[in-house]
Amino acid sequence: MKQGIWNQVLTYLYIRKRDPNDPRNINVRMMHGMNRISIFLFLFAIIVMLVRLFKHA
């Protein structure tokens, strides 16, 4: 079943349970781990940018 991007983001952030029928080999696990790290870093960078913007203003 094809998932939307928002469903996948919610799965990466542990907000939604993953589909038990999805394949779980080492390559998929590594890919999802890297995607999870990149989402967390992106959100952290957005928060830092907003703090700097409002602190400067």
mmCIF entry with sequence, helices, sheets and N, C-alpha, C, O atoms, coordinates in Angstrom:
data_MODEL
# 
_entry.id   MODEL 
# 
_entity.id                         1 
_entity.type                       polymer 
_entity.pdbx_number_of_molecules   1 
# 
_entity_poly.entity_id                      1 
_entity_poly.type                           'polypeptide(L)' 
_entity_poly.nstd_linkage                   no 
_entity_poly.nstd_monomer                   no 
_entity_poly.pdbx_seq_one_letter_code       MKQGIWNQVLTYLYIRKRDPNDPRNINVRMMHGMNRISIFLFLFAIIVMLVRLFKHA 
_entity_poly.pdbx_seq_one_letter_code_can   MKQGIWNQVLTYLYIRKRDPNDPRNINVRMMHGMNRISIFLFLFAIIVMLVRLFKHA 
_entity_poly.pdbx_strand_id                 A 
# 
loop_
_entity_poly_seq.entity_id 
_entity_poly_seq.num 
_entity_poly_seq.mon_id 
_entity_poly_seq.hetero 
1 1  MET n 
1 2  LYS n 
1 3  GLN n 
1 4  GLY n 
1 5  ILE n 
1 6  TRP n 
1 7  ASN n 
1 8  GLN n 
1 9  VAL n 
1 10 LEU n 
1 11 THR n 
1 12 TYR n 
1 13 LEU n 
1 14 TYR n 
1 15 ILE n 
1 16 ARG n 
1 17 LYS n 
1 18 ARG n 
1 19 ASP n 
1 20 PRO n 
1 21 ASN n 
1 22 ASP n 
1 23 PRO n 
1 24 ARG n 
1 25 ASN n 
1 26 ILE n 
1 27 ASN n 
1 28 VAL n 
1 29 ARG n 
1 30 MET n 
1 31 MET n 
1 32 HIS n 
1 33 GLY n 
1 34 MET n 
1 35 ASN n 
1 36 ARG n 
1 37 ILE n 
1 38 SER n 
1 39 ILE n 
1 40 PHE n 
1 41 LEU n 
1 42 PHE n 
1 43 LEU n 
1 44 PHE n 
1 45 ALA n 
1 46 ILE n 
1 47 ILE n 
1 48 VAL n 
1 49 MET n 
1 50 LEU n 
1 51 VAL n 
1 52 ARG n 
1 53 LEU n 
1 54 PHE n 
1 55 LYS n 
1 56 HIS n 
1 57 ALA n 
# 
_struct_asym.id          A 
_struct_asym.entity_id   1 
# 
loop_
_struct_conf.conf_type_id 
_struct_conf.id 
_struct_conf.pdbx_PDB_helix_id 
_struct_conf.beg_label_comp_id 
_struct_conf.beg_label_asym_id 
_struct_conf.beg_label_seq_id 
_struct_conf.pdbx_beg_PDB_ins_code 
_struct_conf.end_label_comp_id 
_struct_conf.end_label_asym_id 
_struct_conf.end_label_seq_id 
_struct_conf.pdbx_end_PDB_ins_code 
_struct_conf.beg_auth_comp_id 
_struct_conf.beg_auth_asym_id 
_struct_conf.beg_auth_seq_id 
_struct_conf.end_auth_comp_id 
_struct_conf.end_auth_asym_id 
_struct_conf.end_auth_seq_id 
_struct_conf.pdbx_PDB_helix_class 
_struct_conf.details 
_struct_conf.pdbx_PDB_helix_length 
HELX_P HELX_P1 AA1 ILE A 5  ? TYR A 12 ? ILE A 5  TYR A 12 1 ? 8  
HELX_P HELX_P2 AA2 ILE A 26 ? HIS A 56 ? ILE A 26 HIS A 56 1 ? 31 
# 
_struct_conf_type.id          HELX_P 
_struct_conf_type.criteria    ? 
_struct_conf_type.reference   ? 
# 
loop_
_atom_site.group_PDB 
_atom_site.id 
_atom_site.type_symbol 
_atom_site.label_atom_id 
_atom_site.label_alt_id 
_atom_site.label_comp_id 
_atom_site.label_asym_id 
_atom_site.label_entity_id 
_atom_site.label_seq_id 
_atom_site.pdbx_PDB_ins_code 
_atom_site.Cartn_x 
_atom_site.Cartn_y 
_atom_site.Cartn_z 
_atom_site.occupancy 
_atom_site.B_iso_or_equiv 
_atom_site.pdbx_formal_charge 
_atom_site.auth_seq_id 
_atom_site.auth_comp_id 
_atom_site.auth_asym_id 
_atom_site.auth_atom_id 
_atom_site.pdbx_PDB_model_num 
ATOM 1   N N  . MET A 1 1  ? 0.840  -1.181 0.000  1.00 0.00 ? 1  MET A N  1 
ATOM 2   C CA . MET A 1 1  ? 0.000  0.000  0.000  1.00 0.00 ? 1  MET A CA 1 
ATOM 3   C C  . MET A 1 1  ? 0.881  1.239  0.000  1.00 0.00 ? 1  MET A C  1 
ATOM 4   O O  . MET A 1 1  ? 1.808  1.341  0.803  1.00 0.00 ? 1  MET A O  1 
ATOM 5   N N  . LYS A 1 2  ? 0.602  2.172  -0.884 1.00 0.00 ? 2  LYS A N  1 
ATOM 6   C CA . LYS A 1 2  ? 1.399  3.390  -0.997 1.00 0.00 ? 2  LYS A CA 1 
ATOM 7   C C  . LYS A 1 2  ? 0.991  4.368  0.102  1.00 0.00 ? 2  LYS A C  1 
ATOM 8   O O  . LYS A 1 2  ? -0.191 4.637  0.316  1.00 0.00 ? 2  LYS A O  1 
ATOM 9   N N  . GLN A 1 3  ? 2.012  4.896  0.798  1.00 0.00 ? 3  GLN A N  1 
ATOM 10  C CA . GLN A 1 3  ? 1.759  5.842  1.878  1.00 0.00 ? 3  GLN A CA 1 
ATOM 11  C C  . GLN A 1 3  ? 2.041  7.252  1.411  1.00 0.00 ? 3  GLN A C  1 
ATOM 12  O O  . GLN A 1 3  ? 2.868  7.469  0.525  1.00 0.00 ? 3  GLN A O  1 
ATOM 13  N N  . GLY A 1 4  ? 1.356  8.204  2.004  1.00 0.00 ? 4  GLY A N  1 
ATOM 14  C CA . GLY A 1 4  ? 1.640  9.601  1.744  1.00 0.00 ? 4  GLY A CA 1 
ATOM 15  C C  . GLY A 1 4  ? 2.849  10.042 2.537  1.00 0.00 ? 4  GLY A C  1 
ATOM 16  O O  . GLY A 1 4  ? 3.290  9.354  3.457  1.00 0.00 ? 4  GLY A O  1 
ATOM 17  N N  . ILE A 1 5  ? 3.379  11.191 2.175  1.00 0.00 ? 5  ILE A N  1 
ATOM 18  C CA . ILE A 1 5  ? 4.587  11.677 2.840  1.00 0.00 ? 5  ILE A CA 1 
ATOM 19  C C  . ILE A 1 5  ? 4.317  12.012 4.308  1.00 0.00 ? 5  ILE A C  1 
ATOM 20  O O  . ILE A 1 5  ? 5.183  11.799 5.156  1.00 0.00 ? 5  ILE A O  1 
ATOM 21  N N  . TRP A 1 6  ? 3.133  12.530 4.618  1.00 0.00 ? 6  TRP A N  1 
ATOM 22  C CA . TRP A 1 6  ? 2.842  12.889 6.008  1.00 0.00 ? 6  TRP A CA 1 
ATOM 23  C C  . TRP A 1 6  ? 2.711  11.650 6.879  1.00 0.00 ? 6  TRP A C  1 
ATOM 24  O O  . TRP A 1 6  ? 3.126  11.661 8.037  1.00 0.00 ? 6  TRP A O  1 
ATOM 25  N N  . ASN A 1 7  ? 2.138  10.583 6.334  1.00 0.00 ? 7  ASN A N  1 
ATOM 26  C CA . ASN A 1 7  ? 2.061  9.337  7.103  1.00 0.00 ? 7  ASN A CA 1 
ATOM 27  C C  . ASN A 1 7  ? 3.454  8.792  7.380  1.00 0.00 ? 7  ASN A C  1 
ATOM 28  O O  . ASN A 1 7  ? 3.711  8.262  8.461  1.00 0.00 ? 7  ASN A O  1 
ATOM 29  N N  . GLN A 1 8  ? 4.346  8.919  6.418  1.00 0.00 ? 8  GLN A N  1 
ATOM 30  C CA . GLN A 1 8  ? 5.704  8.424  6.606  1.00 0.00 ? 8  GLN A CA 1 
ATOM 31  C C  . GLN A 1 8  ? 6.455  9.266  7.647  1.00 0.00 ? 8  GLN A C  1 
ATOM 32  O O  . GLN A 1 8  ? 7.201  8.726  8.462  1.00 0.00 ? 8  GLN A O  1 
ATOM 33  N N  . VAL A 1 9  ? 6.255  10.588 7.616  1.00 0.00 ? 9  VAL A N  1 
ATOM 34  C CA . VAL A 1 9  ? 6.892  11.454 8.609  1.00 0.00 ? 9  VAL A CA 1 
ATOM 35  C C  . VAL A 1 9  ? 6.380  11.110 10.004 1.00 0.00 ? 9  VAL A C  1 
ATOM 36  O O  . VAL A 1 9  ? 7.163  11.047 10.952 1.00 0.00 ? 9  VAL A O  1 
ATOM 37  N N  . LEU A 1 10 ? 5.076  10.887 10.135 1.00 0.00 ? 10 LEU A N  1 
ATOM 38  C CA . LEU A 1 10 ? 4.526  10.520 11.443 1.00 0.00 ? 10 LEU A CA 1 
ATOM 39  C C  . LEU A 1 10 ? 5.088  9.188  11.932 1.00 0.00 ? 10 LEU A C  1 
ATOM 40  O O  . LEU A 1 10 ? 5.305  9.005  13.130 1.00 0.00 ? 10 LEU A O  1 
ATOM 41  N N  . THR A 1 11 ? 5.322  8.268  11.013 1.00 0.00 ? 11 THR A N  1 
ATOM 42  C CA . THR A 1 11 ? 5.929  6.997  11.388 1.00 0.00 ? 11 THR A CA 1 
ATOM 43  C C  . THR A 1 11 ? 7.366  7.202  11.845 1.00 0.00 ? 11 THR A C  1 
ATOM 44  O O  . THR A 1 11 ? 7.783  6.606  12.838 1.00 0.00 ? 11 THR A O  1 
ATOM 45  N N  . TYR A 1 12 ? 8.135  8.037  11.140 1.00 0.00 ? 12 TYR A N  1 
ATOM 46  C CA . TYR A 1 12 ? 9.525  8.299  11.512 1.00 0.00 ? 12 TYR A CA 1 
ATOM 47  C C  . TYR A 1 12 ? 9.623  8.936  12.890 1.00 0.00 ? 12 TYR A C  1 
ATOM 48  O O  . TYR A 1 12 ? 10.551 8.653  13.647 1.00 0.00 ? 12 TYR A O  1 
ATOM 49  N N  . LEU A 1 13 ? 8.661  9.799  13.214 1.00 0.00 ? 13 LEU A N  1 
ATOM 50  C CA . LEU A 1 13 ? 8.701  10.508 14.489 1.00 0.00 ? 13 LEU A CA 1 
ATOM 51  C C  . LEU A 1 13 ? 8.001  9.730  15.608 1.00 0.00 ? 13 LEU A C  1 
ATOM 52  O O  . LEU A 1 13 ? 7.771  10.269 16.690 1.00 0.00 ? 13 LEU A O  1 
ATOM 53  N N  . TYR A 1 14 ? 7.670  8.487  15.350 1.00 0.00 ? 14 TYR A N  1 
ATOM 54  C CA . TYR A 1 14 ? 7.041  7.597  16.324 1.00 0.00 ? 14 TYR A CA 1 
ATOM 55  C C  . TYR A 1 14 ? 5.666  8.075  16.770 1.00 0.00 ? 14 TYR A C  1 
ATOM 56  O O  . TYR A 1 14 ? 5.229  7.735  17.870 1.00 0.00 ? 14 TYR A O  1 
ATOM 57  N N  . ILE A 1 15 ? 4.971  8.857  15.944 1.00 0.00 ? 15 ILE A N  1 
ATOM 58  C CA . ILE A 1 15 ? 3.625  9.306  16.277 1.00 0.00 ? 15 ILE A CA 1 
ATOM 59  C C  . ILE A 1 15 ? 2.597  8.282  15.789 1.00 0.00 ? 15 ILE A C  1 
ATOM 60  O O  . ILE A 1 15 ? 1.524  8.144  16.377 1.00 0.00 ? 15 ILE A O  1 
ATOM 61  N N  . ARG A 1 16 ? 2.924  7.578  14.733 1.00 0.00 ? 16 ARG A N  1 
ATOM 62  C CA . ARG A 1 16 ? 2.026  6.573  14.168 1.00 0.00 ? 16 ARG A CA 1 
ATOM 63  C C  . ARG A 1 16 ? 2.749  5.242  14.124 1.00 0.00 ? 16 ARG A C  1 
ATOM 64  O O  . ARG A 1 16 ? 3.944  5.186  13.835 1.00 0.00 ? 16 ARG A O  1 
ATOM 65  N N  . LYS A 1 17 ? 2.025  4.167  14.412 1.00 0.00 ? 17 LYS A N  1 
ATOM 66  C CA . LYS A 1 17 ? 2.640  2.837  14.358 1.00 0.00 ? 17 LYS A CA 1 
ATOM 67  C C  . LYS A 1 17 ? 2.910  2.462  12.910 1.00 0.00 ? 17 LYS A C  1 
ATOM 68  O O  . LYS A 1 17 ? 2.139  2.817  12.018 1.00 0.00 ? 17 LYS A O  1 
ATOM 69  N N  . ARG A 1 18 ? 4.002  1.746  12.674 1.00 0.00 ? 18 ARG A N  1 
ATOM 70  C CA . ARG A 1 18 ? 4.343  1.358  11.315 1.00 0.00 ? 18 ARG A CA 1 
ATOM 71  C C  . ARG A 1 18 ? 3.517  0.151  10.893 1.00 0.00 ? 18 ARG A C  1 
ATOM 72  O O  . ARG A 1 18 ? 3.009  -0.597 11.728 1.00 0.00 ? 18 ARG A O  1 
ATOM 73  N N  . ASP A 1 19 ? 3.395  -0.020 9.605  1.00 0.00 ? 19 ASP A N  1 
ATOM 74  C CA . ASP A 1 19 ? 2.632  -1.125 9.031  1.00 0.00 ? 19 ASP A CA 1 
ATOM 75  C C  . ASP A 1 19 ? 3.398  -2.432 9.251  1.00 0.00 ? 19 ASP A C  1 
ATOM 76  O O  . ASP A 1 19 ? 4.566  -2.521 8.873  1.00 0.00 ? 19 ASP A O  1 
ATOM 77  N N  . PRO A 1 20 ? 2.773  -3.442 9.851  1.00 0.00 ? 20 PRO A N  1 
ATOM 78  C CA . PRO A 1 20 ? 3.496  -4.704 10.083 1.00 0.00 ? 20 PRO A CA 1 
ATOM 79  C C  . PRO A 1 20 ? 3.811  -5.459 8.797  1.00 0.00 ? 20 PRO A C  1 
ATOM 80  O O  . PRO A 1 20 ? 4.635  -6.374 8.818  1.00 0.00 ? 20 PRO A O  1 
ATOM 81  N N  . ASN A 1 21 ? 3.189  -5.110 7.692  1.00 0.00 ? 21 ASN A N  1 
ATOM 82  C CA . ASN A 1 21 ? 3.448  -5.790 6.420  1.00 0.00 ? 21 ASN A CA 1 
ATOM 83  C C  . ASN A 1 21 ? 4.618  -5.189 5.649  1.00 0.00 ? 21 ASN A C  1 
ATOM 84  O O  . ASN A 1 21 ? 5.017  -5.721 4.613  1.00 0.00 ? 21 ASN A O  1 
ATOM 85  N N  . ASP A 1 22 ? 5.171  -4.086 6.149  1.00 0.00 ? 22 ASP A N  1 
ATOM 86  C CA . ASP A 1 22 ? 6.316  -3.465 5.474  1.00 0.00 ? 22 ASP A CA 1 
ATOM 87  C C  . ASP A 1 22 ? 7.542  -4.372 5.572  1.00 0.00 ? 22 ASP A C  1 
ATOM 88  O O  . ASP A 1 22 ? 7.724  -5.061 6.575  1.00 0.00 ? 22 ASP A O  1 
ATOM 89  N N  . PRO A 1 23 ? 8.382  -4.375 4.537  1.00 0.00 ? 23 PRO A N  1 
ATOM 90  C CA . PRO A 1 23 ? 9.614  -5.171 4.612  1.00 0.00 ? 23 PRO A CA 1 
ATOM 91  C C  . PRO A 1 23 ? 10.566 -4.602 5.662  1.00 0.00 ? 23 PRO A C  1 
ATOM 92  O O  . PRO A 1 23 ? 10.673 -3.385 5.813  1.00 0.00 ? 23 PRO A O  1 
ATOM 93  N N  . ARG A 1 24 ? 11.264 -5.492 6.395  1.00 0.00 ? 24 ARG A N  1 
ATOM 94  C CA . ARG A 1 24 ? 12.168 -5.044 7.446  1.00 0.00 ? 24 ARG A CA 1 
ATOM 95  C C  . ARG A 1 24 ? 13.535 -5.704 7.276  1.00 0.00 ? 24 ARG A C  1 
ATOM 96  O O  . ARG A 1 24 ? 13.930 -6.527 8.102  1.00 0.00 ? 24 ARG A O  1 
ATOM 97  N N  . ASN A 1 25 ? 14.253 -5.354 6.224  1.00 0.00 ? 25 ASN A N  1 
ATOM 98  C CA . ASN A 1 25 ? 15.612 -5.863 6.126  1.00 0.00 ? 25 ASN A CA 1 
ATOM 99  C C  . ASN A 1 25 ? 16.561 -4.756 6.584  1.00 0.00 ? 25 ASN A C  1 
ATOM 100 O O  . ASN A 1 25 ? 16.118 -3.649 6.890  1.00 0.00 ? 25 ASN A O  1 
ATOM 101 N N  . ILE A 1 26 ? 17.841 -5.041 6.632  1.00 0.00 ? 26 ILE A N  1 
ATOM 102 C CA . ILE A 1 26 ? 18.808 -4.098 7.197  1.00 0.00 ? 26 ILE A CA 1 
ATOM 103 C C  . ILE A 1 26 ? 18.891 -2.811 6.380  1.00 0.00 ? 26 ILE A C  1 
ATOM 104 O O  . ILE A 1 26 ? 19.091 -1.736 6.946  1.00 0.00 ? 26 ILE A O  1 
ATOM 105 N N  . ASN A 1 27 ? 18.740 -2.903 5.052  1.00 0.00 ? 27 ASN A N  1 
ATOM 106 C CA . ASN A 1 27 ? 18.817 -1.704 4.218  1.00 0.00 ? 27 ASN A CA 1 
ATOM 107 C C  . ASN A 1 27 ? 17.661 -0.759 4.491  1.00 0.00 ? 27 ASN A C  1 
ATOM 108 O O  . ASN A 1 27 ? 17.857 0.454  4.558  1.00 0.00 ? 27 ASN A O  1 
ATOM 109 N N  . VAL A 1 28 ? 16.467 -1.294 4.647  1.00 0.00 ? 28 VAL A N  1 
ATOM 110 C CA . VAL A 1 28 ? 15.294 -0.455 4.931  1.00 0.00 ? 28 VAL A CA 1 
ATOM 111 C C  . VAL A 1 28 ? 15.425 0.168  6.315  1.00 0.00 ? 28 VAL A C  1 
ATOM 112 O O  . VAL A 1 28 ? 15.090 1.336  6.506  1.00 0.00 ? 28 VAL A O  1 
ATOM 113 N N  . ARG A 1 29 ? 15.912 -0.608 7.279  1.00 0.00 ? 29 ARG A N  1 
ATOM 114 C CA . ARG A 1 29 ? 16.080 -0.065 8.630  1.00 0.00 ? 29 ARG A CA 1 
ATOM 115 C C  . ARG A 1 29 ? 17.095 1.066  8.654  1.00 0.00 ? 29 ARG A C  1 
ATOM 116 O O  . ARG A 1 29 ? 16.880 2.075  9.325  1.00 0.00 ? 29 ARG A O  1 
ATOM 117 N N  . MET A 1 30 ? 18.203 0.911  7.928  1.00 0.00 ? 30 MET A N  1 
ATOM 118 C CA . MET A 1 30 ? 19.215 1.970  7.870  1.00 0.00 ? 30 MET A CA 1 
ATOM 119 C C  . MET A 1 30 ? 18.666 3.218  7.181  1.00 0.00 ? 30 MET A C  1 
ATOM 120 O O  . MET A 1 30 ? 18.911 4.338  7.628  1.00 0.00 ? 30 MET A O  1 
ATOM 121 N N  . MET A 1 31 ? 17.925 3.022  6.096  1.00 0.00 ? 31 MET A N  1 
ATOM 122 C CA . MET A 1 31 ? 17.348 4.155  5.376  1.00 0.00 ? 31 MET A CA 1 
ATOM 123 C C  . MET A 1 31 ? 16.384 4.929  6.276  1.00 0.00 ? 31 MET A C  1 
ATOM 124 O O  . MET A 1 31 ? 16.428 6.158  6.323  1.00 0.00 ? 31 MET A O  1 
ATOM 125 N N  . HIS A 1 32 ? 15.513 4.210  6.989  1.00 0.00 ? 32 HIS A N  1 
ATOM 126 C CA . HIS A 1 32 ? 14.566 4.882  7.868  1.00 0.00 ? 32 HIS A CA 1 
ATOM 127 C C  . HIS A 1 32 ? 15.285 5.580  9.018  1.00 0.00 ? 32 HIS A C  1 
ATOM 128 O O  . HIS A 1 32 ? 14.864 6.652  9.451  1.00 0.00 ? 32 HIS A O  1 
ATOM 129 N N  . GLY A 1 33 ? 16.348 4.991  9.508  1.00 0.00 ? 33 GLY A N  1 
ATOM 130 C CA . GLY A 1 33 ? 17.117 5.637  10.568 1.00 0.00 ? 33 GLY A CA 1 
ATOM 131 C C  . GLY A 1 33 ? 17.758 6.932  10.100 1.00 0.00 ? 33 GLY A C  1 
ATOM 132 O O  . GLY A 1 33 ? 17.748 7.932  10.817 1.00 0.00 ? 33 GLY A O  1 
ATOM 133 N N  . MET A 1 34 ? 18.313 6.911  8.903  1.00 0.00 ? 34 MET A N  1 
ATOM 134 C CA . MET A 1 34 ? 18.922 8.136  8.352  1.00 0.00 ? 34 MET A CA 1 
ATOM 135 C C  . MET A 1 34 ? 17.861 9.194  8.091  1.00 0.00 ? 34 MET A C  1 
ATOM 136 O O  . MET A 1 34 ? 18.091 10.378 8.339  1.00 0.00 ? 34 MET A O  1 
ATOM 137 N N  . ASN A 1 35 ? 16.710 8.781  7.597  1.00 0.00 ? 35 ASN A N  1 
ATOM 138 C CA . ASN A 1 35 ? 15.621 9.743  7.376  1.00 0.00 ? 35 ASN A CA 1 
ATOM 139 C C  . ASN A 1 35 ? 15.156 10.347 8.690  1.00 0.00 ? 35 ASN A C  1 
ATOM 140 O O  . ASN A 1 35 ? 14.879 11.544 8.760  1.00 0.00 ? 35 ASN A O  1 
ATOM 141 N N  . ARG A 1 36 ? 15.070 9.537  9.723  1.00 0.00 ? 36 ARG A N  1 
ATOM 142 C CA . ARG A 1 36 ? 14.643 10.028 11.034 1.00 0.00 ? 36 ARG A CA 1 
ATOM 143 C C  . ARG A 1 36 ? 15.636 11.055 11.563 1.00 0.00 ? 36 ARG A C  1 
ATOM 144 O O  . ARG A 1 36 ? 15.232 12.093 12.087 1.00 0.00 ? 36 ARG A O  1 
ATOM 145 N N  . ILE A 1 37 ? 16.932 10.776 11.432 1.00 0.00 ? 37 ILE A N  1 
ATOM 146 C CA . ILE A 1 37 ? 17.963 11.717 11.887 1.00 0.00 ? 37 ILE A CA 1 
ATOM 147 C C  . ILE A 1 37 ? 17.871 13.028 11.112 1.00 0.00 ? 37 ILE A C  1 
ATOM 148 O O  . ILE A 1 37 ? 17.981 14.104 11.700 1.00 0.00 ? 37 ILE A O  1 
ATOM 149 N N  . SER A 1 38 ? 17.670 12.946 9.799  1.00 0.00 ? 38 SER A N  1 
ATOM 150 C CA . SER A 1 38 ? 17.604 14.172 8.992  1.00 0.00 ? 38 SER A CA 1 
ATOM 151 C C  . SER A 1 38 ? 16.370 14.995 9.337  1.00 0.00 ? 38 SER A C  1 
ATOM 152 O O  . SER A 1 38 ? 16.439 16.224 9.324  1.00 0.00 ? 38 SER A O  1 
ATOM 153 N N  . ILE A 1 39 ? 15.249 14.359 9.642  1.00 0.00 ? 39 ILE A N  1 
ATOM 154 C CA . ILE A 1 39 ? 14.046 15.107 10.038 1.00 0.00 ? 39 ILE A CA 1 
ATOM 155 C C  . ILE A 1 39 ? 14.282 15.808 11.363 1.00 0.00 ? 39 ILE A C  1 
ATOM 156 O O  . ILE A 1 39 ? 13.925 16.977 11.509 1.00 0.00 ? 39 ILE A O  1 
ATOM 157 N N  . PHE A 1 40 ? 14.879 15.116 12.343 1.00 0.00 ? 40 PHE A N  1 
ATOM 158 C CA . PHE A 1 40 ? 15.150 15.744 13.630 1.00 0.00 ? 40 PHE A CA 1 
ATOM 159 C C  . PHE A 1 40 ? 16.136 16.912 13.493 1.00 0.00 ? 40 PHE A C  1 
ATOM 160 O O  . PHE A 1 40 ? 15.957 17.946 14.136 1.00 0.00 ? 40 PHE A O  1 
ATOM 161 N N  . LEU A 1 41 ? 17.164 16.758 12.672 1.00 0.00 ? 41 LEU A N  1 
ATOM 162 C CA . LEU A 1 41 ? 18.114 17.855 12.473 1.00 0.00 ? 41 LEU A CA 1 
ATOM 163 C C  . LEU A 1 41 ? 17.453 19.043 11.771 1.00 0.00 ? 41 LEU A C  1 
ATOM 164 O O  . LEU A 1 41 ? 17.728 20.194 12.109 1.00 0.00 ? 41 LEU A O  1 
ATOM 165 N N  . PHE A 1 42 ? 16.589 18.769 10.805 1.00 0.00 ? 42 PHE A N  1 
ATOM 166 C CA . PHE A 1 42 ? 15.878 19.833 10.118 1.00 0.00 ? 42 PHE A CA 1 
ATOM 167 C C  . PHE A 1 42 ? 14.982 20.599 11.094 1.00 0.00 ? 42 PHE A C  1 
ATOM 168 O O  . PHE A 1 42 ? 14.974 21.830 11.091 1.00 0.00 ? 42 PHE A O  1 
ATOM 169 N N  . LEU A 1 43 ? 14.232 19.881 11.922 1.00 0.00 ? 43 LEU A N  1 
ATOM 170 C CA . LEU A 1 43 ? 13.362 20.544 12.896 1.00 0.00 ? 43 LEU A CA 1 
ATOM 171 C C  . LEU A 1 43 ? 14.179 21.342 13.912 1.00 0.00 ? 43 LEU A C  1 
ATOM 172 O O  . LEU A 1 43 ? 13.782 22.438 14.308 1.00 0.00 ? 43 LEU A O  1 
ATOM 173 N N  . PHE A 1 44 ? 15.313 20.795 14.332 1.00 0.00 ? 44 PHE A N  1 
ATOM 174 C CA . PHE A 1 44 ? 16.191 21.519 15.261 1.00 0.00 ? 44 PHE A CA 1 
ATOM 175 C C  . PHE A 1 44 ? 16.710 22.802 14.630 1.00 0.00 ? 44 PHE A C  1 
ATOM 176 O O  . PHE A 1 44 ? 16.752 23.844 15.284 1.00 0.00 ? 44 PHE A O  1 
ATOM 177 N N  . ALA A 1 45 ? 17.108 22.732 13.356 1.00 0.00 ? 45 ALA A N  1 
ATOM 178 C CA . ALA A 1 45 ? 17.621 23.923 12.669 1.00 0.00 ? 45 ALA A CA 1 
ATOM 179 C C  . ALA A 1 45 ? 16.531 24.978 12.513 1.00 0.00 ? 45 ALA A C  1 
ATOM 180 O O  . ALA A 1 45 ? 16.810 26.168 12.659 1.00 0.00 ? 45 ALA A O  1 
ATOM 181 N N  . ILE A 1 46 ? 15.317 24.579 12.226 1.00 0.00 ? 46 ILE A N  1 
ATOM 182 C CA . ILE A 1 46 ? 14.205 25.530 12.114 1.00 0.00 ? 46 ILE A CA 1 
ATOM 183 C C  . ILE A 1 46 ? 13.968 26.211 13.454 1.00 0.00 ? 46 ILE A C  1 
ATOM 184 O O  . ILE A 1 46 ? 13.751 27.421 13.505 1.00 0.00 ? 46 ILE A O  1 
ATOM 185 N N  . ILE A 1 47 ? 14.008 25.443 14.543 1.00 0.00 ? 47 ILE A N  1 
ATOM 186 C CA . ILE A 1 47 ? 13.808 26.028 15.871 1.00 0.00 ? 47 ILE A CA 1 
ATOM 187 C C  . ILE A 1 47 ? 14.921 27.015 16.196 1.00 0.00 ? 47 ILE A C  1 
ATOM 188 O O  . ILE A 1 47 ? 14.647 28.096 16.718 1.00 0.00 ? 47 ILE A O  1 
ATOM 189 N N  . VAL A 1 48 ? 16.176 26.665 15.898 1.00 0.00 ? 48 VAL A N  1 
ATOM 190 C CA . VAL A 1 48 ? 17.301 27.568 16.159 1.00 0.00 ? 48 VAL A CA 1 
ATOM 191 C C  . VAL A 1 48 ? 17.146 28.848 15.339 1.00 0.00 ? 48 VAL A C  1 
ATOM 192 O O  . VAL A 1 48 ? 17.384 29.942 15.852 1.00 0.00 ? 48 VAL A O  1 
ATOM 193 N N  . MET A 1 49 ? 16.751 28.725 14.078 1.00 0.00 ? 49 MET A N  1 
ATOM 194 C CA . MET A 1 49 ? 16.566 29.912 13.237 1.00 0.00 ? 49 MET A CA 1 
ATOM 195 C C  . MET A 1 49 ? 15.451 30.806 13.779 1.00 0.00 ? 49 MET A C  1 
ATOM 196 O O  . MET A 1 49 ? 15.587 32.030 13.775 1.00 0.00 ? 49 MET A O  1 
ATOM 197 N N  . LEU A 1 50 ? 14.356 30.213 14.242 1.00 0.00 ? 50 LEU A N  1 
ATOM 198 C CA . LEU A 1 50 ? 13.262 31.016 14.799 1.00 0.00 ? 50 LEU A CA 1 
ATOM 199 C C  . LEU A 1 50 ? 13.670 31.708 16.083 1.00 0.00 ? 50 LEU A C  1 
ATOM 200 O O  . LEU A 1 50 ? 13.309 32.863 16.308 1.00 0.00 ? 50 LEU A O  1 
ATOM 201 N N  . VAL A 1 51 ? 14.430 31.006 16.939 1.00 0.00 ? 51 VAL A N  1 
ATOM 202 C CA . VAL A 1 51 ? 14.885 31.618 18.182 1.00 0.00 ? 51 VAL A CA 1 
ATOM 203 C C  . VAL A 1 51 ? 15.803 32.801 17.883 1.00 0.00 ? 51 VAL A C  1 
ATOM 204 O O  . VAL A 1 51 ? 15.679 33.863 18.495 1.00 0.00 ? 51 VAL A O  1 
ATOM 205 N N  . ARG A 1 52 ? 16.718 32.612 16.945 1.00 0.00 ? 52 ARG A N  1 
ATOM 206 C CA . ARG A 1 52 ? 17.619 33.716 16.583 1.00 0.00 ? 52 ARG A CA 1 
ATOM 207 C C  . ARG A 1 52 ? 16.865 34.879 15.973 1.00 0.00 ? 52 ARG A C  1 
ATOM 208 O O  . ARG A 1 52 ? 17.198 36.036 16.231 1.00 0.00 ? 52 ARG A O  1 
ATOM 209 N N  . LEU A 1 53 ? 15.858 34.594 15.171 1.00 0.00 ? 53 LEU A N  1 
ATOM 210 C CA . LEU A 1 53 ? 15.064 35.650 14.537 1.00 0.00 ? 53 LEU A CA 1 
ATOM 211 C C  . LEU A 1 53 ? 14.327 36.474 15.588 1.00 0.00 ? 53 LEU A C  1 
ATOM 212 O O  . LEU A 1 53 ? 14.359 37.704 15.547 1.00 0.00 ? 53 LEU A O  1 
ATOM 213 N N  . PHE A 1 54 ? 13.665 35.805 16.526 1.00 0.00 ? 54 PHE A N  1 
ATOM 214 C CA . PHE A 1 54 ? 12.890 36.530 17.530 1.00 0.00 ? 54 PHE A CA 1 
ATOM 215 C C  . PHE A 1 54 ? 13.772 37.155 18.607 1.00 0.00 ? 54 PHE A C  1 
ATOM 216 O O  . PHE A 1 54 ? 13.386 38.153 19.216 1.00 0.00 ? 54 PHE A O  1 
ATOM 217 N N  . LYS A 1 55 ? 14.936 36.587 18.847 1.00 0.00 ? 55 LYS A N  1 
ATOM 218 C CA . LYS A 1 55 ? 15.854 37.156 19.827 1.00 0.00 ? 55 LYS A CA 1 
ATOM 219 C C  . LYS A 1 55 ? 16.493 38.429 19.278 1.00 0.00 ? 55 LYS A C  1 
ATOM 220 O O  . LYS A 1 55 ? 16.761 39.369 20.027 1.00 0.00 ? 55 LYS A O  1 
ATOM 221 N N  . HIS A 1 56 ? 16.734 38.455 17.974 1.00 0.00 ? 56 HIS A N  1 
ATOM 222 C CA . HIS A 1 56 ? 17.367 39.605 17.330 1.00 0.00 ? 56 HIS A CA 1 
ATOM 223 C C  . HIS A 1 56 ? 16.372 40.769 17.176 1.00 0.00 ? 56 HIS A C  1 
ATOM 224 O O  . HIS A 1 56 ? 16.754 41.935 17.275 1.00 0.00 ? 56 HIS A O  1 
ATOM 225 N N  . ALA A 1 57 ? 15.124 40.448 16.940 1.00 0.00 ? 57 ALA A N  1 
ATOM 226 C CA . ALA A 1 57 ? 14.115 41.480 16.667 1.00 0.00 ? 57 ALA A CA 1 
ATOM 227 C C  . ALA A 1 57 ? 13.649 42.198 17.901 1.00 0.00 ? 57 ALA A C  1 
ATOM 228 O O  . ALA A 1 57 ? 12.803 43.088 17.815 1.00 0.00 ? 57 ALA A O  1 
# 
